[in-house]
Amino acid sequence: MTHMGKITGFLEIEREDRAYQPAADRIRHYREFIIAPSEAEIVRQAARCMDCGIPYCHTGCPVNNQIPDWNDLVYHSDWAVAAANLHSTNNFPEVTGRICPAPCEAACTLNIIDVPVTIKSIECAIADKAFDEGWVEPLPPESKTGKRVAIVGSGPAGLAAAQQLARAGHDVHVYEKSAYAGGLLRYGIPDFKMEKYIVERRVKQMEGEGVTFHCNVHVGRDLPVEKLERDCDAVLLAGGAEHPRDLEVPGRDLDGIHFAMDFLPQQNRRISGEPVGDVAPILATGKQVVVIGGGDTGSDCIGTSFRQGAVSVTQLEILPQPPDMENKALTWPHWPLKLRTSSSQAEGAARDFSVATNRFLGTNGKVEALECIRLDDRLKPVPGTEFQIPADLVLLAMGFLHPVQEGMVKDLRVDLDARGNVRADELDYRTSRAKIFAAGDMRRGQSLVVWAIREGRQAAHAIDKLLMGKTDLPR
């Protein structure tokens, strides 16, 4: 390999990342609102990739993307080779190019001076071009192994494992409790971050590779997991970590207080014309909304609330407000703690830090306000700092504790770890039961799409090796 990018590119070319439609325009619809750069601009940005002695972006990327290599290929306009390289490590770069927080950019050598290469935008451009040019086709195996594998859950971990195992020649069956495949890609991430055709076209590709999807099948409820264990050579549990952290304070039972993941999937279903089901609709229209929790899920609640026509949105974080800038000498190339403003927060949310909720207040069984208190740096309440915030809708986005254990996990009697996740290690992904494997959030706890893809791929490697005695799948 010759030099990465243009040797002097980083000295001559400024970092230019993707732009957004203005907030006033984008909150009127649920479509993606990123303005894609021109092909020429992406080539210019790829030229900024330095000929690093050690490419630290590799330390940031859980799926082992060969970032300098495809930056160089894009700089030389070898798009098809770049797409092949990108797909060699990442099954769904069009997903990560949209919704990954890009730890690779935090680790980029140019981030020492705060102008990292726009790796995520370049990845997205390569992936989108690959689809536009028709380079993404089903890759069915040349021969079948006669082995049958069941995968429970069709989020990014289950999908990545399914694609890898199908290409290795196994008969792969994916079981999904919802009406469509995709897991949180389909039912958690709002359409304005990622439209759902992106998931659908991958599912179609995988069907062309021999994967069979069984939707509306809730394993452990509609289908006994013992039957899968009996009928299959291996079973991969990839059901995510869907047990939310609750806020057990007085007034929690008032109407109008909901978990984020009871709220977000409803809107995704509305947009795709899927029935919301026999649950009461949760809508922010005309309401004063309070979102408790400061992560991605909280931001998704904010952006969805504004699009539904919320009067106001306030986001509360229990942790102190982080600094505007990290100390590079202490943190680089690791993910820095610093104040970040998501596109949804920039749409007009009020944010407050170091705040805990003491209780919910309301009349006639309906929530009307939160009684809050300020916390010191050790997260201890500061007496005398109580205050109230009016609220008609409260969304709890405080993270997830572990997978749902009722049903499948309990029925299987697999060992759990101290946090309540399914116990399996990162080498062979095997649970305490011989044929049962676990990967993704169900094994590691709530995490990122990139970690899910990595675990799905590595679990597929482990399953193929167990079934065949050897494997050609990458680890």
N, C-alpha and C positions, 0 to 999 in steps of 0.2 A: 504494500500500500504506500502510495506517495503521500505528500503533505495533505493534511486535513484542511479542506476549504482553501481560501486564499491566504497566503502567508501573512500579508499585511492587512487582511480584511478587517480585523477587529480594531485596527488603528484608524482606518479610513471610513468605516461604515457605522452609523449610529444604530443602536437597537431600536427597531420599530416593531411593535407587536400589533396584534389584531385590534381593531376598533369596535365599539359597540354602537348600535342605534341609540339615539338619545333616550333617556329614561321616560320622558313624557310620551314618546311614540311607542316604545316597546311594552309599556305596561297595558297597552290597549289590545294586546294579542298574546297568544301562548306559543308563538313560533320562536325558533332560534333567532337571536338578534345580533350575532357576531357578524361583522363585515369582513368577509374573507379578503386577504391581500391578493394582489395579482401574482401570477406565476413568477414574473420578473422580480417582484419584491421578495418573494420567498427565496429565490435563488440568491439575491443579495444578502438576505439574513443568514442563509446557510454558509455564505462566504466568511462570516464572522467567526466561525468555529476555528479555534486556535489549534496549532500543532502541539497540543499539551504533551509534556513528557508523560504525565499520568492523567488520563481523562477521568476526573473525579465524578463526572456525570454518571459514570458506571456505578459508583457507590450509592447514588441516589435512586437508581432505577430498579425496582423489585423484579421486573421481567427480563432483566439483562439485555435491554435494547442496545444495539451496537451504534450508539448515537453519532460519534465522529464519522463513522463509515458512511451512514446514509446522509449526513450533512454534506460530506464531500461529493457523494454521488449526485445530490440535488444541485450543488454548486456547478457540477459539470453537466447538468441536465440529463443525467442517466436515470430518469424517473422510474423506469420499469425495474431496473436492478435495485434501486432504492426501495421500491415497494416489496420486492422479493426478500431483501434483507430484513426489512421491518417486520414482515409477516413470519420470518423464521424464528422470531423470539416472542411475538405478541399476536395472539389470535384476533384481537379486536382493536387495532390501532385507531380506527375511526371513532371508537368509544373513548379510549384514553386521550386521544387528541382533543376531545371536547370536555371531559369531566375529571381528568386527573389533576391533582393540585401541583403536579410537576416538581417533585423532589429533585429531579435531574437538573432543573434550572437553578434551584437553591445550591446544588453542589457544583455547578459550572465554575470553572476557574475565573471567568469574567464576572461572576457574582461577587468576587472579592471587592470589585469596584461598583457593584450594584447594576451592571448592565449585562446579565447573562444572555447567551444565545437563546433565541426564541424557539427552543426545542419543541415545545408542545404544538405551536402553530405549524412548524415544519412537518412534524409527525402527522398532524391532521391533514395538511395539504397533500402529503404523499398518499395517505389512505384514501382521501376523497378522489384524487386523480386516478388511483388504481380502480376504483369503482366506475368512474366516468369513462375510462378507457376500456372497460370490460376485461381487465386483467384478473379480477377476482371471480374465479369459477370454482365449482365443486371439484374437490380432489379425492375421488373415491379410491379405495384401495385396489391394488391389482389382484389380490386374492383375499379370501375370507378365512378367518381362523376357526370358525365354528364355536367360538366362545361368546357368551352372552353377558353383558354388563348392564346393570340398572344404575341410574343416577337419579337421586332424589333431590329436586330443586334445580331450577333452570336459570339461576342468576349467573354472574360472570364466572364463578368457580365451576359450576356444573356445566355450563356451555363450553368453557375451555377444555375441560376434561373430556366431554362428549366428542368434541371435534378431533382431539388428538387420538382418542381410542378408536373412533370410527375410521380414521385414516390408517390406523395400524391393522385394520381388518376385522375388528370385533363387531358384534351385533349389539349396538348401543340403544338403550331405551331410557328416555328422560321423562321423569314424572313431575308434573307441575300442578300445584293445587289451584292456581288461578286459571282464567280462561285462555291466557296467552303466555307464551314462553318469554323469559327475560328477567324474571325476579324483580329486584329493585331497579334494574335498568328500565323495566317496563312500568313498574307500579310505585317507585319511590322517587326517582329523579324526574323533576318536572319537564314537560315538553319544551319549555323555553330554554332549558339547558341542553336537551337532546331529544330531537323528534323521534318518534317510535318506528318510522320506516327503517331507521338505522339498525334496530334490533331485528326487525322482520326480514330484512334481506339476508342477514347472517343465518337466521333460522332456516330460510329457504335454501341457502348454500349447504347447510348441514344436512338438511333432508336429502339433497342431491348426493351427499356423501354417505348416505345410508342410515342416518340417525332417525329413530322413530320418537316423536314427541307425543306424550299422553297428557293432555291438559285437562283441567277440571278433575284431576285425580289427586285427592289428598291422602298421601301414604300415611298409614296409621289410623285413618278414619274410613276412607272409601276402600282402601286396599291394605290388607294386613302386611306389615313389613316382613313377617316370617315367610310369606308366600314368595316375595322377591328373593329372600335369602335362599329359599329352597330351589327356586327355578333358575337362578342365575349363578354364574361362576364368580362374580364379584358384585358388591353393591357399594356405591360411593354416596355418602351422606353429604350433601352440599346445600343444606337448607337455610343457611344464614343464621344470624343472631337476632331474632325478632322479639325477644322479651324486653320491653322497654323499662327504663328506670322510672319509677313513679315518684310523685311528690306527696308524701303522706303527711299532710297538714290539715287542720280543721277547715271544713268547707269544701274539701276535695270532691264531695259527691254532688255539688251544685251542677245544674245544667249549664252547658257552655264551656266545660273544661274537658279537653280531649287530648289524646296522644297524637303527635304529629303524624304517625303512620296510620291513624284512622282518618286523618284529614287529607293527606297528599294523594293516596291512591284514588280517592273519589274523583278528584279533578282529572287525573290521568284517564280514568274510565270515561268521564264526560266527554273529553276531547276525542277519544277514539270511538265514541258511540257505543261503548259497552255499558250494559245496565250497571248502575251503582250497586244494585242488590237491595235486599230488604232492610237496609240500615237507614236511620234518619240522616238526611243530608246535613253536612257540616259546611256552612258557607260563611265567608267573612264579609259579605256584601253589607255595606252601611254600618259596619260594627267598629268599635274600638278594640283592636286586637293586641293581646300581649303574648309574645313568644318567649318561653323560658328555655334558655339554652343557646349557646353561641356558636355551634359548629355548622357544618354544611346543612344538616337537617333543619336547623333554625332558619338559615338563609332561604332554604326552599319554601318554608312556611311563609316567610316575609314576601317573597316574590309572588307566590300564589295568592296571598291575601290582597296585595295591591291590585293584581289583575282581576280579582273577584269584586273589587270596589270597596275595600276597607276604608273607613274614615281616617284611621290612624293605626300605625303599627309601632309598638314599643318592644324592644328586645332586651331581656335581662340576662346578665351573666353573673355567675357566682364568683368568678375569679377576678382579680384586679385587672385594670386596663393595662395591656402590655405596652412596652416602649414603642415609639414610632420606628426606630431603627435598631437592629440587633448589633451587638459588638462582633464584627466579622472575625476578629482575631480569636475570639472564644468559641464561636459557633460554626463557622464555615469548615467543612462542607456539609454540616448537618442541617436539618430542618430548623430554621430559626423561630424563636418566639418573638413575634412583633405584631403590631396592630395591623390587621388586614381588613379591608373593606370589600365585601363581595358585591357583585353587580346588583344583587337584590337589596342589600343594605343601602346601596347608593340610590335606590329608587325612593328613598325618603323615610327610612326607619329611624326612630330615635333609639339610641343605644345607651344602656346604663350598666356599669360594672360594679363589682363588689357588693352585689345585692342578693339577699335571700328573701324568700317569701315565707312569712309567718303563718298566714292564713288567707283563705278566700272569704269574701263577704258577699252577701246577696239577700234578696227578698223573694218570696214566693218560689223558692227553690231554684232561682236563676242567679248566676254569678253577676256581680255588679262592680266589684273592685278587688284589688289585692292589697293586703297589708304587708308591707315590706320593711326590711331593716338593713342598714348599711353594715358591711363587714370590714374588719381591719385586715392587715396583710396576712395574718395567720388564720383568716376565715372565721374569726370569732365575732359575734354580734357586738356592735357598739351601742351601749344603752343610750336611749334618748334620741336615736336617729330614725325612729319609725316614721313611715310615710305611706300614703295610699296612692294607688294608680287605678283610675277607672278602667273597666274591662267588660265587654259583652261576650268576648270569645278569648279563651286562654288555650294556647297550644303548647304542650309539653314536649320539648325536643332536647331531652337531657341524656340522650344516649341509650344504649341497649346493654343489658347485663349479660345475656347468654342466649343460646337457642331456646326455643319453646320446648320444654321437656315432656309435657303431657302428650300422650299418644306415642308416636314412633320411637323417640329416644328412650322413654321408659319401657316400652314394649320390648325393645331390643336388649335391655339390661347392659348397655355398653358402659364402660367406666367413664366417669366425668373427671375433669380437673378441678382444682380448688375454686375456680371462677364459675364452674357450672357448664363449661364447654365440653364437647365430646373429646375425650383424651386420645390423641394420636400424635406421633412425632413427625418432624419435618424431613425425615429420611424416607420412611416407607408409608407414612400416612395411614398405617393400620390401627384400627381400634383394638379393644380387648377381645373382639370377636373375630374369628379366623378370616371370613370372607368380606368383612365389613370395613370400609375405609371412610375417612372423613377429611374434608378440605374446606378452605374458605373460612368465612366468619364463624361457622358452626364449630370449627376447630380452634381458630385463633382469637375469636372474639371480634367485635365490630371493628372494621378496618376499611381500607380503600379498595377500589375496583382493581388497581394494579396488583395488590397482594392476592386478591381472589383469583385473578388470571394466573398468577405465578403458582398458587397452590393447586389450582385445577390441572395445570400442565404437569406439575411435579407428581401429583397423585396419579395422573394417567400413566406417567413413566413407571411408577411403582406397581400399578395394577397390571400393566402390560408385562412387566418383568416377572411378576408372580405367576401370571397365566401362561407365559410362553418360556420362562426360564432365562430369557434375554430380551433386550429391547433396543430398538433404534430411535425411540422417541427421545428428544432432548430433555435434560432435567431442568 
